[in-house]
Amino acid sequence: MTTPLLEVRDLTVRYPTSVLAVDRVSFTLAAGETLALVGGSGSGKSSIAAAVLMLRRPEAGSVRFEGRELTALDERALRRLRPALQPVFQDPYGSLSPRLRAHDAIAEPLRVQGRWDPLTGPARVRELLDLVRLDPGLARRRPYELSGGQCQRVGIARALACEPRLLVLDEPVSALDPSVRAGIVNLLNELRDELGLGQLFIGHDLALIRHVAHRVAVLRHGRIIETGPAGQVWAAPADPYTRELLAAGDLLARVVQ
């Protein structure tokens, strides 16, 4: 049997205030697959993302990446592994340093990981800009000189710099204009297929997610209440809460139009 890229079992996350954010959640993710975690605010989806990245240690449960138990690793071991698991954040401007030009933001992970070569590094940055379909002429610009969509492409290029095998995408298009979202979604799909990436996609819009994900897990109050192929969950949701999410997305789409 093939080992999953990511395997989460009975994950439990509790905050210092004793709030139970994630309650015994389990799922798997294969290389080249996108799994979407969908739910409203407070459903636990971002807490799961933080636990997968070991930015927050879970109270209980297992997080295995390529068969390796992440919860058993100390910070030094995690630091060596982090290039393989990279986040893309919701806020395209806030996730980039306002002081760094796009070129330097993309190069930063290579420098941090000791992989920067002054001879080949600039060519690698140009390659990454091309990979995210961004004009190399924008490399000298700072975030305030770029659009939201361009900043998010810089963030994606930065995440790809160290050749990860898993991207954790925390609401990566929700802060963007509707006209820009489709381009980022298409880019993420192309990168997944081209590079064989696993993608854990965090979101709340089922109508959008059916164009991104192979499978969907719907979260409510920290638990998975429904899971299945994205098209199936979108077309015939089994749980009333999933139907509420779909109805809310349809209403928002009509308001935006």
C-alpha positions in Angstrom: 0.0 0.0 0.0 1.3 3.5 -0.9 2.1 5.7 2.1 0.0 8.9 2.0 1.8 12.1 1.7 -0.1 13.4 4.7 -2.0 11.3 7.3 -3.8 12.9 10.2 -5.4 10.7 12.8 -7.6 11.8 15.8 -6.2 15.3 15.8 -7.2 17.3 18.8 -6.3 21.0 19.2 -7.2 22.9 22.4 -6.3 26.6 23.1 -5.1 27.9 26.4 -8.6 29.2 27.2 -9.7 25.5 27.1 -11.6 26.0 23.9 -11.6 22.8 21.9 -10.9 24.0 18.4 -10.4 20.5 16.7 -12.0 17.4 18.0 -10.5 14.0 16.8 -10.2 14.9 13.1 -8.8 12.3 10.7 -8.0 12.4 7.0 -5.3 11.5 4.4 -3.9 13.3 1.4 -2.0 11.9 -1.5 0.7 13.5 -3.6 -0.8 15.3 -6.6 -4.2 15.6 -4.8 -6.1 18.6 -3.3 -8.1 18.1 -0.2 -10.3 21.0 0.8 -11.3 21.6 4.5 -14.5 23.7 4.3 -16.4 25.4 7.1 -17.5 28.7 8.6 -15.6 30.8 11.0 -14.6 28.9 14.1 -15.0 25.5 12.5 -11.4 24.5 13.2 -10.0 24.5 9.7 -7.2 27.1 10.3 -6.3 25.3 13.5 -5.9 22.1 11.6 -3.6 23.9 9.1 -1.5 25.3 12.0 -1.2 21.8 13.5 -0.2 20.2 10.2 2.5 22.8 9.9 3.5 22.3 13.6 3.0 26.0 14.2 0.7 24.8 17.0 1.3 21.6 18.8 -1.8 19.4 19.0 -3.1 18.2 22.3 -3.5 14.7 21.0 -3.5 12.7 17.8 -1.1 12.0 15.0 0.3 14.0 12.0 2.4 11.9 9.7 4.2 13.4 6.7 5.5 10.8 4.2 5.2 8.3 7.1 7.2 10.4 9.6 5.4 11.4 12.8 5.7 15.2 13.1 4.4 15.4 16.7 7.4 13.4 17.9 10.0 15.8 16.3 11.8 18.5 18.2 12.2 22.1 16.8 15.6 21.3 15.2 14.2 18.3 13.3 11.1 20.3 12.3 13.3 23.1 10.9 15.0 20.7 8.6 11.7 19.3 7.4 9.8 22.6 7.0 10.9 23.3 3.4 8.9 20.3 2.4 5.7 21.7 3.9 5.0 25.3 2.9 2.1 27.6 3.7 0.4 30.2 1.5 -1.5 32.7 3.5 -4.8 34.5 3.2 -3.5 38.1 3.2 -1.3 38.7 0.1 0.0 42.0 1.4 0.4 41.1 5.1 2.3 37.9 4.4 5.1 39.8 2.6 7.6 42.1 4.2 6.9 45.7 3.0 10.7 46.3 3.0 11.5 43.4 0.6 11.3 43.6 -3.2 9.5 40.7 -4.8 12.9 39.2 -5.9 14.2 39.2 -2.3 11.0 37.9 -0.8 11.2 34.9 -3.2 14.9 34.4 -2.5 14.5 34.6 1.3 13.6 30.9 2.0 16.7 29.9 0.0 18.9 32.2 2.1 17.3 31.0 5.4 17.8 27.3 4.4 21.4 28.0 3.3 20.6 27.1 -0.3 21.3 30.5 -1.8 24.0 30.5 -4.4 25.0 34.0 -5.7 25.8 32.5 -9.1 22.6 30.5 -9.7 20.2 32.1 -7.3 19.0 35.0 -9.5 18.2 32.5 -12.3 16.2 30.4 -9.8 14.2 33.4 -8.8 13.5 34.1 -12.5 12.4 30.5 -12.9 10.0 30.8 -10.0 8.5 34.1 -11.3 7.9 32.3 -14.6 6.4 29.3 -12.8 3.7 31.6 -11.2 3.2 33.5 -14.5 4.5 36.8 -13.1 6.3 39.3 -15.3 10.1 39.3 -14.4 9.9 43.1 -14.7 8.0 43.1 -11.4 10.8 41.5 -9.5 12.2 44.9 -8.3 8.8 46.1 -6.9 7.8 46.1 -3.3 4.3 44.8 -2.2 2.7 48.3 -2.2 3.7 48.6 -5.9 1.9 45.3 -6.8 -1.8 44.3 -7.0 -3.2 41.8 -4.6 -3.1 39.0 -7.2 0.5 39.8 -8.0 1.4 39.7 -4.3 -0.3 36.3 -3.9 1.7 35.0 -6.9 4.9 36.2 -5.2 3.8 34.4 -2.0 3.2 31.2 -4.0 6.6 31.6 -5.7 8.2 32.0 -2.2 6.5 28.8 -1.0 7.8 26.9 -4.0 11.4 28.2 -3.7 12.6 25.2 -1.6 10.7 22.6 -3.7 8.0 21.6 -1.2 5.9 18.4 -1.6 2.9 19.8 0.3 1.3 23.3 0.2 -1.1 24.3 3.0 -3.3 27.0 1.4 -5.1 28.9 4.1 -8.0 30.8 2.3 -5.5 31.8 -0.5 -8.1 33.7 -2.6 -10.6 35.0 -0.1 -8.9 38.4 0.2 -8.8 38.9 -3.6 -11.2 40.5 -6.0 -13.6 38.0 -7.6 -12.1 38.8 -11.0 -8.6 37.8 -9.8 -9.6 34.6 -7.9 -10.0 32.4 -11.0 -6.5 33.2 -12.2 -5.0 32.1 -8.8 -7.2 29.0 -8.6 -6.1 28.0 -12.2 -2.5 28.6 -11.3 -2.7 26.4 -8.2 -4.3 23.6 -10.2 -1.6 23.8 -12.9 1.2 23.8 -10.3 -0.3 20.8 -8.5 -0.5 18.8 -11.8 2.9 20.0 -13.1 4.8 19.5 -9.9 2.9 16.6 -8.3 2.2 18.7 -5.2 -0.2 17.7 -2.4 -2.5 20.6 -1.5 -4.4 21.1 1.7 -6.9 23.9 0.8 -8.6 25.8 3.5 -11.8 27.6 2.5 -15.5 28.3 3.1 -16.9 28.7 -0.5 -18.0 25.3 -1.8 -18.8 26.6 -5.2 -15.2 27.8 -5.6 -13.7 24.7 -4.0 -15.4 22.3 -6.4 -13.1 23.8 -9.1 -10.0 23.2 -6.9 -10.3 20.1 -4.9 -10.5 16.4 -5.6 -12.1 15.7 -2.2 -13.8 17.9 0.4 -14.2 17.5 4.2 -16.8 19.8 5.8 -16.1 21.0 9.3 -18.4 22.2 12.0 -17.4 22.9 15.7 -14.1 21.2 15.1 -15.4 17.9 13.7 -15.7 16.6 10.1 -19.4 16.1 9.5 -19.3 15.2 5.8 -16.6 14.1 3.4 -16.5 12.9 -0.2 -15.5 13.8 -3.8 -15.9 17.6 -4.4 -18.4 17.3 -7.2 -20.5 14.9 -5.2 -20.6 17.0 -2.0 -21.4 20.1 -4.1 -24.2 18.4 -6.2 -25.8 16.3 -3.4 -24.8 17.4 0.1 -25.8 15.0 2.7 -25.6 17.2 5.8 -27.9 20.1 6.5 -24.9 22.3 7.4 -23.3 21.6 4.1 -26.5 22.7 2.4 -26.4 25.9 4.4 -22.8 26.6 3.3 -23.9 26.1 -0.3 -26.9 28.3 0.0 -24.7 31.0 1.7 -22.3 30.9 -1.2 -25.0 31.2 -3.8 -26.5 34.2 -2.0 -23.1 35.9 -1.8 -22.5 35.3 -5.5 -25.8 36.9 -6.4 -25.0 39.9 -4.2 -21.6 40.4 -5.8 -23.2 40.2 -9.3 
